[in-house]
Amino acid sequence: MIRVLFVCIHNSARSQMAEAYLNVLGGGRFEARSAGIEPGKLNPVVVEAMRLDGIDISANRVKAVEEFIDRGEKFDHLITVCDETAAERCPFVPGTGQRLHFGFPDPSALTGSFEEKLAATIAVRDAIKQKIILFVGASQRNAL
């Protein structure tokens, strides 16, 4: 089992979507978790965007990176999904193998009506989904 921790600032959007997609699309080869540097609240627009793609994250809770550090959990990959500047703030997580960065726009920063924010969030969601599909494919090729 390949263990992956996705990290962003608030664990309210991007890391939640990446976690869900890897757990769904990873073919049982991955255990994905997510956390935030400064945990916030789960973004309801993100919950709706994921629901529209058949994935329910409404019961998810936001988590702090420190929770995983304090428990001594080990990960094969730590993947930051925020912008480069925020990714640099991600703390060192002992027991983590490869550190990667997949940058995506923050749905929490979107403005406009609910429908406008949803449309833009769906674009971010789809970009995350495609990156996860590529990550799973690369992991399968490297396992051969």
PAZAPA-4460 file (N, C-alpha, C; in steps of 0.05 Angstrom, whole numbers, plus 32768, in hexadecimal, padded with zeros to 4 digits):
% residues 144
    n_x    n_y    n_z   ca_x   ca_y   ca_z    c_x    c_y    c_z   seq   type   mol
   8011   7FE8   8000   8000   8000   8000   8012   8019   8000     1      M     A
   800D   802B   7FED   801C   8044   7FEB   800C   8059   7FFB     2      I     A
   8019   8064   800F   800C   8078   8020   8014   8094   8017     3      R     A
   7FFF   80A5   8013   8003   80C0   8009   7FF5   80D4   801B     4      V     A
   8003   80EA   8022   7FF7   8100   8030   7FF6   8118   801E     5      L     A
   7FDE   8122   8019   7FDB   813B   8009   7FD8   8152   801D     6      F     A
   7FE7   8168   8018   7FE6   817F   802A   7FE1   8198   801A     7      V     A
   7FCF   81A9   8025   7FCC   81C4   801C   7FC8   81D6   8034     8      C     A
   7FC1   81EF   8030   7FC0   8201   8047   7FAA   81F9   805B     9      I     A
   7F91   81F7   8052   7F7B   81F4   8065   7F6F   81D8   8065    10      H     A
   7F77   81C6   8054   7F6B   81AC   8051   7F4D   81AE   804D    11      N     A
   7F45   81C3   803E   7F29   81C8   803A   7F20   81C2   801D    12      S     A
   7F33   81BE   800B   7F2C   81BC   7FEF   7F3F   81A9   7FDF    13      A     A
   7F56   81B4   7FD7   7F68   81A5   7FC5   7F71   818B   7FD0    14      R     A
   7F7B   818B   7FE9   7F85   8172   7FF5   7F6E   815E   7FF9    15      S     A
   7F57   8168   8000   7F40   8156   8003   7F38   8148   7FE9    16      Q     A
   7F39   8158   7FD3   7F32   814C   7FB9   7F47   8138   7FB0    17      M     A
   7F61   813F   7FB4   7F76   812D   7FAC   7F75   8113   7FBC    18      A     A
   7F70   8115   7FD6   7F6D   80FD   7FE7   7F57   80EB   7FDC    19      E     A
   7F40   80F7   7FD8   7F29   80E8   7FCE   7F2E   80DA   7FB4    20      A     A
   7F3A   80E9   7FA1   7F3F   80DD   7F87   7F54   80C7   7F88    21      Y     A
   7F69   80CA   7F97   7F7C   80B5   7F99   7F70   809C   7FA6    22      L     A
   7F60   809F   7FBA   7F54   8088   7FC7   7F40   807A   7FB4    23      N     A
   7F33   8089   7FA3   7F1F   807D   7F90   7F2D   8072   7F77    24      V     A
   7F41   8081   7F6C   7F4D   8079   7F53   7F66   8068   7F56    25      L     A
   7F70   8065   7F6E   7F89   8057   7F73   7F89   8039   7F71    26      G     A
   7F72   802D   7F6B   7F71   8011   7F67   7F78   8000   7F80    27      G     A
   7F74   800C   7F98   7F7A   7FFD   7FB0   7F97   7FFC   7FB7    28      G     A
   7FA8   800A   7FA7   7FC5   8009   7FAC   7FCE   8020   7FBE    29      R     A
   7FBC   8034   7FC3   7FC3   804C   7FD2   7FB2   8050   7FEA    30      F     A
   7FBD   805C   7FFF   7FAE   8066   8015   7FB5   8084   8016    31      E     A
   7FA1   8094   800F   7FA6   80B1   800F   7F99   80BE   8027    32      A     A
   7FA7   80D2   8031   7F9D   80E2   8047   7FA2   80FF   803F    33      R     A
   7F96   8112   804E   7F9B   812E   8048   7F9C   813E   8062    34      S     A
   7FA9   8155   8061   7FAC   8166   8078   7FB2   8182   806F    35      A     A
   7FAF   8195   8082   7FB5   81B1   807D   7FCA   81BC   808F    36      G     A
   7FD7   81D1   8086   7FEB   81DF   8096   7FDD   81EF   80AB    37      I     A
   7FC6   81FC   80A4   7FB5   820B   80B6   7F98   8202   80B0    38      E     A
   7F8F   81EB   80BC   7F75   81E0   80B5   7F5E   81F4   80B7    39      P     A
   7F4D   81F3   80A3   7F36   8205   80A2   7F1C   81F5   80A4    40      G     A
   7F09   81FB   8092   7EF0   81ED   8091   7EEC   81E2   8075    41      K     A
   7EE0   81CA   8073   7EDB   81BD   805A   7ECA   81D0   8048    42      L     A
   7ED4   81D5   8030   7EC7   81E8   801D   7EAE   81DB   8011    43      N     A
   7E96   81E7   8016   7E7E   81DA   800C   7E7C   81DA   7FED    44      P     A
   7E8A   81EC   7FE0   7E8A   81EC   7FC2   7E9A   81D4   7FB9    45      V     A
   7EB0   81CE   7FC7   7EC0   81B6   7FC0   7EB0   819C   7FC5    46      V     A
   7EA1   819C   7FDB   7E90   8185   7FE0   7E7C   8180   7FC9    47      V     A
   7E70   8195   7FC0   7E5D   8193   7FA9   7E6B   818B   7F90    48      E     A
   7E83   8196   7F8A   7E91   818F   7F72   7E98   8171   7F72    49      A     A
   7EA0   8167   7F89   7EA7   814B   7F8A   7E8E   8139   7F88    50      M     A
   7E78   8142   7F94   7E5F   8134   7F92   7E56   8131   7F75    51      R     A
   7E5A   8146   7F66   7E53   8145   7F49   7E64   8131   7F3A    52      L     A
   7E7B   8129   7F45   7E8B   8115   7F38   7E88   80FA   7F46    53      D     A
   7E74   80F8   7F57   7E6D   80DE   7F63   7E7D   80D7   7F7C    54      G     A
   7E8A   80EB   7F89   7E99   80E5   7FA1   7E8F   80F7   7FB7    55      I     A
   7E87   80EA   7FCE   7E7D   80F8   7FE5   7E93   80FD   7FF9    56      D     A
   7E9B   8116   7FFD   7EAE   811D   8011   7EA1   812D   8028    57      I     A
   7E87   812F   8028   7E79   8140   803B   7E7E   8139   8058    58      S     A
   7E85   8120   805E   7E8A   8118   807A   7EA8   811B   8081    59      A     A
   7EB9   8123   806E   7ED5   8127   8074   7ED9   813D   8089    60      N     A
   7EEF   813B   8098   7EF6   8150   80AA   7F11   815B   80A2    61      R     A
   7F16   8174   80A8   7F30   817F   80A2   7F44   8177   80B8    62      V     A
   7F5D   8173   80B0   7F71   8169   80C3   7F8A   817A   80C0    63      K     A
   7F99   817B   80D6   7FB3   8189   80D6   7FC9   8176   80D1    64      A     A
   7FDE   817F   80C3   7FF6   816F   80BD   8001   8164   80D8    65      V     A
   8000   8175   80ED   800B   816D   8107   7FFE   8153   8112    66      E     A
   7FE4   814E   810B   7FD7   8136   8114   7FE7   811D   810B    67      E     A
   7FF0   811E   80F2   7FFE   8107   80E6   801A   8105   80F2    68      F     A
   8027   811C   80F6   8042   811D   8102   8040   8112   811E    69      I     A
   802D   811C   812E   802A   8113   814A   8025   80F5   814D    70      D     A
   8017   80EA   8139   8011   80CD   813A   8028   80BD   812F    71      R     A
   803C   80CA   8123   8053   80BC   8118   804C   80AD   80FE    72      G     A
   8037   80B5   80F0   8030   80A7   80D7   8045   80AB   80C2    73      E     A
   8049   8097   80B2   805D   8098   809D   804F   8097   8082    74      K     A
   805B   80A6   806F   8050   80A8   8054   8065   80A3   803F    75      F     A
   805E   8096   802A   8070   8093   8013   8074   80AD   8004    76      D     A
   805E   80BD   8003   805F   80D6   7FF4   8050   80EB   8005    77      H     A
   805B   8103   8005   804D   811B   800F   804B   812D   7FF7    78      L     A
   8032   8133   7FF0   802D   8143   7FD8   801F   815D   7FE0    79      I     A
   802C   8173   7FDB   801F   818D   7FE0   800F   8194   7FC7    80      T     A
   7FF7   819F   7FCC   7FE5   81A5   7FB5   7FDD   81C3   7FB6    81      V     A
   7FEC   81D3   7FC5   7FE7   81F0   7FC6   7FFA   81FE   7FB3    82      C     A
   7FFC   8218   7FB5   800F   8226   7FA4   802B   8223   7FAF    83      D     A
   8040   822A   7FA0   805C   8225   7FA7   8063   8232   7FC2    84      E     A
   805A   824B   7FC6   8061   8259   7FDF   8056   824B   7FF7    85      T     A
   803D   8243   7FF5   8030   8235   800C   803D   821A   8010    86      A     A
   8045   820C   7FFA   8051   81F2   7FFD   806B   81F3   800C    87      A     A
   8079   8209   800A   8092   820D   8019   808E   820E   8037    88      E     A
   8075   8215   803F   806F   8216   805C   8068   81FB   8067    89      R     A
   8065   81E7   8056   805E   81CC   8060   8074   81C1   8072    90      C     A
   806D   81B9   808A   8081   81AF   809C   808D   8194   8093    91      P     A
   80A4   818F   809E   80B1   8175   8099   80A0   8160   80A7    92      F     A
   809A   814A   8099   808A   8134   80A5   809D   811D   80A7    93      V     A
   80A6   8115   80BF   80B8   80FF   80C2   80AC   80E5   80B6    94      P     A
   80BD   80D5   80AA   80B4   80BC   809F   80A8   80BE   8084    95      G     A
   80AA   80D6   8077   809F   80DA   805D   80B4   80D5   8048    96      T     A
   80AD   80C5   8034   80C0   80C0   801E   80C1   80D8   800B    97      G     A
   80B8   80D5   7FF3   80BA   80E9   7FDF   80A6   8101   7FE4    98      Q     A
   80B1   8119   7FE1   80A0   8131   7FE3   809C   813C   7FC7    99      R     A
   8083   8140   7FBF   807B   814A   7FA5   806A   8162   7FA8   100      L     A
   8067   8172   7F92   8056   8189   7F92   8045   8189   7F79   101      H     A
   802A   8189   7F7D   8017   818B   7F67   8007   81A5   7F6D   102      F     A
   800E   81BB   7F60   8001   81D5   7F66   7FE6   81D8   7F58   103      G     A
   7FD2   81E1   7F67   7FB8   81E6   7F5C   7FAD   8200   7F68   104      F     A
   7F9C   820F   7F59   7F8F   8227   7F64   7F7E   8220   7F7C   105      P     A
   7F7B   8233   7F8E   7F6B   822F   7FA7   7F4E   8235   7FA3   106      D     A
   7F3C   8221   7FA4   7F20   8227   7FA1   7F15   823A   7FB7   107      P     A
   7F22   823A   7FCE   7F19   824C   7FE3   7F1C   8269   7FDC   108      S     A
   7F2E   826F   7FC9   7F33   828B   7FC1   7F20   8295   7FAB   109      A     A
   7F0F   8283   7FA2   7EFD   828B   7F8C   7EE8   829E   7F95   110      L     A
   7EDF   82AF   7F82   7ECA   82C3   7F88   7EB4   82BF   7F73   111      T     A
   7E9D   82CB   7F78   7E86   82CA   7F66   7E6F   82BB   7F73   112      G     A
   7E5C   82B4   7F62   7E45   82A6   7F6C   7E4C   8289   7F72   113      S     A
   7E3B   827A   7F7F   7E40   825E   7F85   7E45   824F   7F6A   114      F     A
   7E35   8255   7F56   7E38   8247   7F3C   7E53   824D   7F2F   115      E     A
   7E5C   8266   7F31   7E76   826E   7F26   7E8D   8260   7F36   116      E     A
   7E8B   8260   7F50   7E9F   8252   7F60   7E9F   8235   7F5B   117      K     A
   7E87   8229   7F58   7E85   820C   7F52   7E92   8206   7F37   118      L     A
   7E8D   8215   7F23   7E99   8210   7F09   7EB8   8212   7F0A   119      A     A
   7EC2   8225   7F18   7EE0   8228   7F1B   7EEB   8211   7F2C   120      A     A
   7EDC   8209   7F41   7EE5   81F3   7F52   7EE5   81D9   7F42   121      T     A
   7ED2   81D5   7F31   7ED1   81BD   7F20   7EEA   81BC   7F0E   122      I     A
   7EF2   81D3   7F04   7F0B   81D3   7EF4   7F23   81CB   7F04   123      A     A
   7F25   81D4   7F1D   7F3B   81CC   7F2F   7F38   81AE   7F35   124      V     A
   7F20   81A6   7F3B   7F1B   8189   7F41   7F24   8178   7F2A   125      R     A
   7F1D   817F   7F12   7F25   816F   7EFA   7F43   816F   7EF6   126      D     A
   7F51   8185   7EFC   7F6E   8186   7EFA   7F7A   8174   7F0F   127      A     A
   7F70   8174   7F27   7F7A   8162   7F3C   7F75   8145   7F34   128      I     A
   7F5D   813F   7F2A   7F57   8123   7F22   7F6B   811A   7F0C   129      K     A
   7F70   812B   7EF9   7F83   8123   7EE3   7F9F   811E   7EEE   130      Q     A
   7FA8   812F   7F01   7FC2   812C   7F0D   7FC4   8112   7F1D   131      K     A
   7FAE   810B   7F2B   7FAD   80F2   7F3A   7FAE   80DA   7F27   132      I     A
   7FA0   80DB   7F11   7FA0   80C6   7EFD   7FBD   80C2   7EF3   133      I     A
   7FCB   80D8   7EED   7FE7   80D6   7EE4   7FF9   80CB   7EFA   134      L     A
   7FF5   80D3   7F13   8004   80C9   7F29   8001   80AB   7F2D   135      F     A
   7FE8   80A2   7F2B   7FE2   8085   7F2E   7FF0   8076   7F17   136      V     A
   7FEE   8080   7EFF   7FFA   8073   7EE8   8018   8072   7EEB   137      G     A
   8025   8087   7EF4   8042   8088   7EF8   804A   8074   7F0D   138      A     A
   803A   8073   7F23   8040   8060   7F39   803F   8043   7F2F   139      S     A
   802C   803E   7F1D   8029   8022   7F13   8040   801B   7F01   140      Q     A
   8049   802E   7EF0   8060   8029   7EDF   807A   8025   7EEF   141      R     A
   807D   8034   7F05   8095   8032   7F15   8095   8018   7F26   142      N     A
   807D   800C   7F29   807C   7FF4   7F39   8082   7FDB   7F29   143      A     A
   8084   7FDE   7F0F   8089   7FC6   7EFD   80A6   7FBE   7EFF   144      L     A
***
